[in-house]
Amino acid sequence: MSTGADCRFIQAADGTWTYELQNWPYGENPDYTSYGPFPKFDNAYRHLSDNHANPGGYRTIKHPDVTCPHDDLKRFDYPKDGLTHECRRCGDWLKR
């Protein structure tokens, strides 16, 4: 079950990540708590998973000047829509 809290992962110009999680009551409260910075998207995502209830989804806001080499890939046994890898650095799903 998910909380329905708004969650957003935000990439900084140096490539690090933070995430913002909406404060209770979800959907009504305009305030967020920020966590990070983390060196990779995967570190931020794991912190969320290890320390908070499932918000039920998230969005990523990537910095326009940061490009990712997609050199830190995690393979999944059950491909989603033909996408077989997730980049731990930026969170993109890729077909490899």
N, CA, C and O atoms as CSV, one atom per row, in Angstrom:
chain,resi,resn,atom,element,x,y,z
A,1,MET,N,N,0.842,-1.171,0.000
A,1,MET,CA,C,0.000,0.000,0.000
A,1,MET,C,C,0.893,1.242,0.000
A,1,MET,O,O,1.946,1.265,0.637
A,2,SER,N,N,0.464,2.248,-0.709
A,2,SER,CA,C,1.252,3.477,-0.789
A,2,SER,C,C,0.568,4.605,-0.011
A,2,SER,O,O,-0.631,4.564,0.264
A,3,THR,N,N,1.374,5.607,0.330
A,3,THR,CA,C,0.858,6.733,1.106
A,3,THR,C,C,0.171,7.782,0.251
A,3,THR,O,O,-0.713,8.490,0.733
A,4,GLY,N,N,0.565,7.889,-1.010
A,4,GLY,CA,C,0.040,8.935,-1.875
A,4,GLY,C,C,0.787,10.246,-1.754
A,4,GLY,O,O,0.378,11.252,-2.334
A,5,ALA,N,N,1.891,10.248,-0.997
A,5,ALA,CA,C,2.696,11.462,-0.856
A,5,ALA,C,C,3.382,11.775,-2.176
A,5,ALA,O,O,3.791,10.866,-2.898
A,6,ASP,N,N,3.509,13.047,-2.489
A,6,ASP,CA,C,4.262,13.464,-3.663
A,6,ASP,C,C,5.749,13.292,-3.351
A,6,ASP,O,O,6.207,13.658,-2.268
A,7,CYS,N,N,6.487,12.744,-4.287
A,7,CYS,CA,C,7.925,12.530,-4.107
A,7,CYS,C,C,8.627,12.922,-5.397
A,7,CYS,O,O,8.193,12.561,-6.491
A,8,ARG,N,N,9.717,13.666,-5.253
A,8,ARG,CA,C,10.482,14.062,-6.436
A,8,ARG,C,C,11.973,13.957,-6.139
A,8,ARG,O,O,12.452,14.385,-5.089
A,9,PHE,N,N,12.683,13.381,-7.086
A,9,PHE,CA,C,14.137,13.271,-7.030
A,9,PHE,C,C,14.703,14.378,-7.909
A,9,PHE,O,O,14.276,14.552,-9.050
A,10,ILE,N,N,15.662,15.123,-7.375
A,10,ILE,CA,C,16.176,16.300,-8.074
A,10,ILE,C,C,17.692,16.186,-8.218
A,10,ILE,O,O,18.402,15.975,-7.235
A,11,GLN,N,N,18.174,16.327,-9.438
A,11,GLN,CA,C,19.602,16.263,-9.717
A,11,GLN,C,C,20.201,17.667,-9.703
A,11,GLN,O,O,19.647,18.593,-10.294
A,12,ALA,N,N,21.329,17.812,-9.029
A,12,ALA,CA,C,22.040,19.092,-8.969
A,12,ALA,C,C,23.044,19.187,-10.123
A,12,ALA,O,O,23.306,18.199,-10.810
A,13,ALA,N,N,23.592,20.367,-10.324
A,13,ALA,CA,C,24.554,20.604,-11.402
A,13,ALA,C,C,25.797,19.739,-11.274
A,13,ALA,O,O,26.441,19.442,-12.281
A,14,ASP,N,N,26.152,19.327,-10.060
A,14,ASP,CA,C,27.327,18.467,-9.873
A,14,ASP,C,C,27.005,16.984,-10.032
A,14,ASP,O,O,27.875,16.138,-9.824
A,15,GLY,N,N,25.760,16.659,-10.400
A,15,GLY,CA,C,25.358,15.279,-10.629
A,15,GLY,C,C,24.815,14.567,-9.402
A,15,GLY,O,O,24.337,13.439,-9.517
A,16,THR,N,N,24.873,15.187,-8.236
A,16,THR,CA,C,24.331,14.564,-7.031
A,16,THR,C,C,22.808,14.670,-7.022
A,16,THR,O,O,22.215,15.443,-7.774
A,17,TRP,N,N,22.196,13.875,-6.154
A,17,TRP,CA,C,20.739,13.808,-6.083
A,17,TRP,C,C,20.240,14.114,-4.681
A,17,TRP,O,O,20.886,13.772,-3.691
A,18,THR,N,N,19.091,14.757,-4.606
A,18,THR,CA,C,18.324,14.893,-3.372
A,18,THR,C,C,16.918,14.412,-3.697
A,18,THR,O,O,16.550,14.281,-4.864
A,19,TYR,N,N,16.142,14.151,-2.663
A,19,TYR,CA,C,14.731,13.916,-2.910
A,19,TYR,C,C,13.915,14.696,-1.901
A,19,TYR,O,O,14.343,14.934,-0.772
A,20,GLU,N,N,12.736,15.086,-2.335
A,20,GLU,CA,C,11.801,15.822,-1.508
A,20,GLU,C,C,10.544,14.988,-1.370
A,20,GLU,O,O,9.991,14.497,-2.354
A,21,LEU,N,N,10.100,14.837,-0.124
A,21,LEU,CA,C,8.927,14.034,0.184
A,21,LEU,C,C,7.891,14.925,0.858
A,21,LEU,O,O,8.186,15.625,1.827
A,22,GLN,N,N,6.690,14.886,0.334
A,22,GLN,CA,C,5.612,15.735,0.853
A,22,GLN,C,C,5.296,15.370,2.301
A,22,GLN,O,O,5.255,14.196,2.669
A,23,ASN,N,N,5.074,16.401,3.113
A,23,ASN,CA,C,4.705,16.211,4.513
A,23,ASN,C,C,3.212,15.901,4.637
A,23,ASN,O,O,2.414,16.255,3.769
A,24,TRP,N,N,2.859,15.240,5.723
A,24,TRP,CA,C,1.470,14.890,6.027
A,24,TRP,C,C,0.667,16.149,6.314
A,24,TRP,O,O,1.253,17.054,6.908
A,25,PRO,N,N,-0.567,16.310,5.972
A,25,PRO,CA,C,-1.412,15.368,5.241
A,25,PRO,C,C,-1.163,15.464,3.734
A,25,PRO,O,O,-1.200,16.544,3.145
A,26,TYR,N,N,-0.910,14.315,3.138
A,26,TYR,CA,C,-0.554,14.236,1.722
A,26,TYR,C,C,-1.684,14.766,0.853
A,26,TYR,O,O,-2.862,14.531,1.123
A,27,GLY,N,N,-1.307,15.473,-0.177
A,27,GLY,CA,C,-2.283,16.039,-1.093
A,27,GLY,C,C,-2.800,17.397,-0.647
A,27,GLY,O,O,-3.316,18.160,-1.464
A,28,GLU,N,N,-2.668,17.708,0.633
A,28,GLU,CA,C,-3.165,18.979,1.160
A,28,GLU,C,C,-2.026,19.885,1.619
A,28,GLU,O,O,-2.176,21.106,1.629
A,29,ASN,N,N,-0.909,19.312,1.991
A,29,ASN,CA,C,0.187,20.070,2.576
A,29,ASN,C,C,1.181,20.487,1.488
A,29,ASN,O,O,1.698,19.628,0.773
A,30,PRO,N,N,1.455,21.776,1.349
A,30,PRO,CA,C,2.407,22.226,0.330
A,30,PRO,C,C,3.873,22.088,0.770
A,30,PRO,O,O,4.780,22.401,-0.002
A,31,ASP,N,N,4.109,21.623,1.998
A,31,ASP,CA,C,5.470,21.532,2.527
A,31,ASP,C,C,6.098,20.167,2.257
A,31,ASP,O,O,5.430,19.133,2.263
A,32,TYR,N,N,7.409,20.206,2.020
A,32,TYR,CA,C,8.183,18.998,1.744
A,32,TYR,C,C,9.393,18.959,2.672
A,32,TYR,O,O,9.859,19.993,3.151
A,33,THR,N,N,9.890,17.750,2.915
A,33,THR,CA,C,11.155,17.573,3.611
A,33,THR,C,C,12.156,17.060,2.592
A,33,THR,O,O,11.854,16.154,1.815
A,34,SER,N,N,13.352,17.642,2.600
A,34,SER,CA,C,14.401,17.302,1.638
A,34,SER,C,C,15.432,16.389,2.284
A,34,SER,O,O,15.770,16.560,3.455
A,35,TYR,N,N,15.937,15.412,1.517
A,35,TYR,CA,C,16.943,14.465,1.984
A,35,TYR,C,C,18.088,14.419,0.977
A,35,TYR,O,O,17.861,14.438,-0.233
A,36,GLY,N,N,19.303,14.360,1.478
A,36,GLY,CA,C,20.464,14.270,0.603
A,36,GLY,C,C,21.439,15.385,0.883
A,36,GLY,O,O,21.264,16.121,1.855
A,37,PRO,N,N,22.435,15.531,0.084
A,37,PRO,CA,C,22.618,14.952,-1.253
A,37,PRO,C,C,23.189,13.528,-1.208
A,37,PRO,O,O,23.815,13.108,-0.236
A,38,PHE,N,N,22.942,12.818,-2.299
A,38,PHE,CA,C,23.429,11.456,-2.505
A,38,PHE,C,C,24.244,11.442,-3.797
A,38,PHE,O,O,23.921,12.172,-4.735
A,39,PRO,N,N,25.300,10.620,-3.860
A,39,PRO,CA,C,26.157,10.633,-5.056
A,39,PRO,C,C,25.486,10.099,-6.321
A,39,PRO,O,O,25.841,10.505,-7.427
A,40,LYS,N,N,24.518,9.192,-6.166
A,40,LYS,CA,C,23.838,8.602,-7.317
A,40,LYS,C,C,22.335,8.533,-7.041
A,40,LYS,O,O,21.900,8.581,-5.890
A,41,PHE,N,N,21.567,8.421,-8.096
A,41,PHE,CA,C,20.124,8.247,-7.967
A,41,PHE,C,C,19.811,7.022,-7.120
A,41,PHE,O,O,18.926,7.064,-6.266
A,42,ASP,N,N,20.534,5.929,-7.354
A,42,ASP,CA,C,20.289,4.674,-6.643
A,42,ASP,C,C,20.438,4.851,-5.128
A,42,ASP,O,O,19.665,4.275,-4.362
A,43,ASN,N,N,21.417,5.635,-4.692
A,43,ASN,CA,C,21.595,5.879,-3.261
A,43,ASN,C,C,20.402,6.632,-2.679
A,43,ASN,O,O,19.942,6.318,-1.581
A,44,ALA,N,N,19.905,7.615,-3.406
A,44,ALA,CA,C,18.741,8.381,-2.946
A,44,ALA,C,C,17.501,7.491,-2.901
A,44,ALA,O,O,16.722,7.554,-1.950
A,45,TYR,N,N,17.321,6.667,-3.925
A,45,TYR,CA,C,16.163,5.786,-3.986
A,45,TYR,C,C,16.196,4.764,-2.852
A,45,TYR,O,O,15.173,4.501,-2.220
A,46,ARG,N,N,17.364,4.193,-2.596
A,46,ARG,CA,C,17.488,3.226,-1.498
A,46,ARG,C,C,17.233,3.878,-0.150
A,46,ARG,O,O,16.635,3.260,0.731
A,47,HIS,N,N,17.682,5.132,0.026
A,47,HIS,CA,C,17.424,5.841,1.278
A,47,HIS,C,C,15.918,6.019,1.484
A,47,HIS,O,O,15.408,5.805,2.584
A,48,LEU,N,N,15.219,6.408,0.431
A,48,LEU,CA,C,13.766,6.537,0.510
A,48,LEU,C,C,13.139,5.200,0.920
A,48,LEU,O,O,12.324,5.153,1.841
A,49,SER,N,N,13.516,4.124,0.242
A,49,SER,CA,C,12.947,2.802,0.509
A,49,SER,C,C,13.243,2.304,1.920
A,49,SER,O,O,12.401,1.668,2.553
A,50,ASP,N,N,14.443,2.597,2.403
A,50,ASP,CA,C,14.858,2.112,3.718
A,50,ASP,C,C,14.302,2.930,4.880
A,50,ASP,O,O,14.259,2.445,6.010
A,51,ASN,N,N,13.874,4.168,4.614
A,51,ASN,CA,C,13.523,5.071,5.710
A,51,ASN,C,C,12.103,5.628,5.694
A,51,ASN,O,O,11.699,6.308,6.638
A,52,HIS,N,N,11.343,5.353,4.645
A,52,HIS,CA,C,10.003,5.937,4.539
A,52,HIS,C,C,9.033,4.932,3.939
A,52,HIS,O,O,9.433,3.983,3.264
A,53,ALA,N,N,7.744,5.158,4.198
A,53,ALA,CA,C,6.707,4.344,3.564
A,53,ALA,C,C,6.690,4.645,2.068
A,53,ALA,O,O,7.092,5.727,1.640
A,54,ASN,N,N,6.227,3.694,1.289
A,54,ASN,CA,C,6.149,3.822,-0.159
A,54,ASN,C,C,5.226,4.978,-0.529
A,54,ASN,O,O,4.042,4.949,-0.196
A,55,PRO,N,N,5.758,6.012,-1.224
A,55,PRO,CA,C,4.881,7.119,-1.606
A,55,PRO,C,C,3.928,6.755,-2.749
A,55,PRO,O,O,2.936,7.449,-2.975
A,56,GLY,N,N,4.223,5.682,-3.460
A,56,GLY,CA,C,3.349,5.257,-4.544
A,56,GLY,C,C,3.776,5.747,-5.906
A,56,GLY,O,O,3.057,5.552,-6.886
A,57,GLY,N,N,4.908,6.365,-5.986
A,57,GLY,CA,C,5.421,6.870,-7.251
A,57,GLY,C,C,6.328,8.053,-7.002
A,57,GLY,O,O,6.402,8.577,-5.891
A,58,TYR,N,N,7.011,8.464,-8.041
A,58,TYR,CA,C,7.919,9.598,-7.928
A,58,TYR,C,C,8.165,10.162,-9.314
A,58,TYR,O,O,7.817,9.552,-10.326
A,59,ARG,N,N,8.763,11.322,-9.338
A,59,ARG,CA,C,9.212,11.896,-10.612
A,59,ARG,C,C,10.655,12.331,-10.442
A,59,ARG,O,O,11.105,12.622,-9.334
A,60,THR,N,N,11.365,12.372,-11.539
A,60,THR,CA,C,12.756,12.817,-11.510
A,60,THR,C,C,12.865,14.141,-12.245
A,60,THR,O,O,12.241,14.355,-13.284
A,61,ILE,N,N,13.672,15.016,-11.680
A,61,ILE,CA,C,13.954,16.303,-12.301
A,61,ILE,C,C,15.462,16.347,-12.522
A,61,ILE,O,O,16.233,16.573,-11.590
A,62,LYS,N,N,15.866,16.131,-13.758
A,62,LYS,CA,C,17.293,16.077,-14.079
A,62,LYS,C,C,17.819,17.461,-14.431
A,62,LYS,O,O,17.123,18.273,-15.043
A,63,HIS,N,N,19.049,17.710,-14.036
A,63,HIS,CA,C,19.674,18.989,-14.360
A,63,HIS,C,C,19.987,18.996,-15.857
A,63,HIS,O,O,20.544,18.024,-16.366
A,64,PRO,N,N,19.643,20.067,-16.569
A,64,PRO,CA,C,19.814,20.082,-18.027
A,64,PRO,C,C,21.268,20.029,-18.495
A,64,PRO,O,O,21.528,19.657,-19.639
A,65,ASP,N,N,22.209,20.389,-17.642
A,65,ASP,CA,C,23.612,20.405,-18.054
A,65,ASP,C,C,24.378,19.136,-17.692
A,65,ASP,O,O,25.577,19.045,-17.955
A,66,VAL,N,N,23.705,18.164,-17.097
A,66,VAL,CA,C,24.376,16.930,-16.681
A,66,VAL,C,C,24.014,15.809,-17.647
A,66,VAL,O,O,22.837,15.513,-17.851
A,67,THR,N,N,25.025,15.191,-18.235
A,67,THR,CA,C,24.794,14.025,-19.087
A,67,THR,C,C,25.316,12.796,-18.353
A,67,THR,O,O,26.301,12.870,-17.618
A,68,CYS,N,N,24.666,11.699,-18.554
A,68,CYS,CA,C,25.034,10.466,-17.863
A,68,CYS,C,C,25.656,9.485,-18.855
A,68,CYS,O,O,25.110,9.273,-19.938
A,69,PRO,N,N,26.789,8.886,-18.498
A,69,PRO,CA,C,27.401,7.900,-19.384
A,69,PRO,C,C,26.716,6.532,-19.326
A,69,PRO,O,O,27.060,5.636,-20.097
A,70,HIS,N,N,25.752,6.367,-18.420
A,70,HIS,CA,C,25.063,5.083,-18.225
A,70,HIS,C,C,26.068,3.938,-18.073
A,70,HIS,O,O,25.956,2.900,-18.724
A,71,ASP,N,N,27.046,4.153,-17.203
A,71,ASP,CA,C,28.110,3.159,-17.021
A,71,ASP,C,C,27.961,2.363,-15.720
A,71,ASP,O,O,28.852,1.592,-15.363
A,72,ASP,N,N,26.859,2.542,-15.022
A,72,ASP,CA,C,26.629,1.832,-13.765
A,72,ASP,C,C,25.235,1.214,-13.837
A,72,ASP,O,O,24.285,1.717,-13.237
A,73,LEU,N,N,25.131,0.112,-14.583
A,73,LEU,CA,C,23.831,-0.481,-14.878
A,73,LEU,C,C,23.518,-1.665,-13.977
A,73,LEU,O,O,24.402,-2.434,-13.598
A,74,LYS,N,N,22.246,-1.790,-13.645
A,74,LYS,CA,C,21.738,-2.914,-12.861
A,74,LYS,C,C,20.763,-3.672,-13.749
A,74,LYS,O,O,19.786,-3.107,-14.239
A,75,ARG,N,N,21.039,-4.955,-13.950
A,75,ARG,CA,C,20.189,-5.774,-14.810
A,75,ARG,C,C,19.026,-6.338,-14.011
A,75,ARG,O,O,19.168,-6.690,-12.840
A,76,PHE,N,N,17.871,-6.417,-14.666
A,76,PHE,CA,C,16.686,-6.999,-14.060
A,76,PHE,C,C,16.327,-8.274,-14.794
A,76,PHE,O,O,16.433,-8.333,-16.019
A,77,ASP,N,N,15.906,-9.293,-14.069
A,77,ASP,CA,C,15.532,-10.569,-14.663
A,77,ASP,C,C,14.204,-10.502,-15.406
A,77,ASP,O,O,13.973,-11.285,-16.327
A,78,TYR,N,N,13.338,-9.585,-15.021
A,78,TYR,CA,C,12.027,-9.461,-15.635
A,78,TYR,C,C,11.926,-8.109,-16.329
A,78,TYR,O,O,11.524,-7.120,-15.717
A,79,PRO,N,N,12.292,-8.069,-17.609
A,79,PRO,CA,C,12.289,-6.796,-18.338
A,79,PRO,C,C,10.914,-6.119,-18.323
A,79,PRO,O,O,9.881,-6.782,-18.418
A,80,LYS,N,N,10.922,-4.839,-18.207
A,80,LYS,CA,C,9.706,-4.026,-18.197
A,80,LYS,C,C,9.631,-3.295,-19.532
A,80,LYS,O,O,10.484,-2.460,-19.836
A,81,ASP,N,N,8.626,-3.605,-20.316
A,81,ASP,CA,C,8.437,-2.961,-21.616
A,81,ASP,C,C,9.684,-3.058,-22.494
A,81,ASP,O,O,9.990,-2.133,-23.246
A,82,GLY,N,N,10.407,-4.183,-22.398
A,82,GLY,CA,C,11.614,-4.378,-23.197
A,82,GLY,C,C,12.841,-3.712,-22.620
A,82,GLY,O,O,13.935,-3.853,-23.167
A,83,LEU,N,N,12.682,-2.988,-21.523
A,83,LEU,CA,C,13.812,-2.324,-20.885
A,83,LEU,C,C,14.425,-3.302,-19.881
A,83,LEU,O,O,13.729,-3.841,-19.020
A,84,THR,N,N,15.715,-3.520,-20.001
A,84,THR,CA,C,16.354,-4.579,-19.229
A,84,THR,C,C,17.309,-4.086,-18.139
A,84,THR,O,O,17.735,-4.871,-17.291
A,85,HIS,N,N,17.643,-2.811,-18.153
A,85,HIS,CA,C,18.613,-2.283,-17.193
A,85,HIS,C,C,18.148,-0.936,-16.633
A,85,HIS,O,O,17.458,-0.163,-17.298
A,86,GLU,N,N,18.548,-0.690,-15.400
A,86,GLU,CA,C,18.353,0.623,-14.803
A,86,GLU,C,C,19.724,1.206,-14.496
A,86,GLU,O,O,20.582,0.517,-13.943
A,87,CYS,N,N,19.935,2.460,-14.846
A,87,CYS,CA,C,21.198,3.130,-14.555
A,87,CYS,C,C,21.171,3.590,-13.109
A,87,CYS,O,O,20.304,4.373,-12.720
A,88,ARG,N,N,22.109,3.111,-12.312
A,88,ARG,CA,C,22.162,3.481,-10.896
A,88,ARG,C,C,22.571,4.941,-10.708
A,88,ARG,O,O,22.261,5.557,-9.689
A,89,ARG,N,N,23.265,5.478,-11.693
A,89,ARG,CA,C,23.747,6.855,-11.593
A,89,ARG,C,C,22.614,7.873,-11.801
A,89,ARG,O,O,22.529,8.862,-11.073
A,90,CYS,N,N,21.734,7.628,-12.806
A,90,CYS,CA,C,20.720,8.640,-13.132
A,90,CYS,C,C,19.280,8.144,-13.018
A,90,CYS,O,O,18.355,8.956,-13.050
A,91,GLY,N,N,19.064,6.835,-12.886
A,91,GLY,CA,C,17.716,6.308,-12.744
A,91,GLY,C,C,17.000,5.985,-14.041
A,91,GLY,O,O,15.862,5.516,-14.006
A,92,ASP,N,N,17.633,6.223,-15.192
A,92,ASP,CA,C,17.010,5.907,-16.478
A,92,ASP,C,C,16.880,4.396,-16.668
A,92,ASP,O,O,17.744,3.630,-16.241
A,93,TRP,N,N,15.785,3.977,-17.315
A,93,TRP,CA,C,15.610,2.589,-17.736
A,93,TRP,C,C,16.097,2.494,-19.176
A,93,TRP,O,O,15.805,3.363,-19.998
A,94,LEU,N,N,16.852,1.418,-19.479
A,94,LEU,CA,C,17.467,1.275,-20.790
A,94,LEU,C,C,17.271,-0.137,-21.343
A,94,LEU,O,O,17.056,-1.092,-20.597
A,95,LYS,N,N,17.350,-0.239,-22.645
A,95,LYS,CA,C,17.349,-1.547,-23.311
A,95,LYS,C,C,18.782,-1.823,-23.721
A,95,LYS,O,O,19.357,-1.066,-24.503
A,96,ARG,N,N,19.360,-2.879,-23.212
A,96,ARG,CA,C,20.755,-3.218,-23.541
A,96,ARG,C,C,20.850,-4.630,-24.016
A,96,ARG,O,O,21.941,-5.100,-24.340
